[in-house]
Amino acid sequence: MVLTRIDGSRYIRRFYRMEIVPGLFGDWGFVREWGRIGRDGQVRTDWFASEADAQDACFKLHMAKAKRGYA
């Protein structure tokens, strides 16, 4: 899932990418990348014991980003 936030009057052009991936040992990773559109972003991976836990974390972050204007 890719979220963007663009506000021309404030020169804001940002993206936020979220993905859930399986790990090698039965765990699940929640990968997120963020930064300015057109530039390399920062990447962070958080590991969870179950896919449901990773999906919950993804949903919570998605809602937080939506409140800040990402669509």
Buried (B, 14 or more C-beta within 10 A) or exposed (E): EEBBBBEEEEEEBBBBBBBBEEEEEEBBBBBBBBBEEEEEBEEEEBEBEEEEBBBEBBEEBBEEBEEEEBE
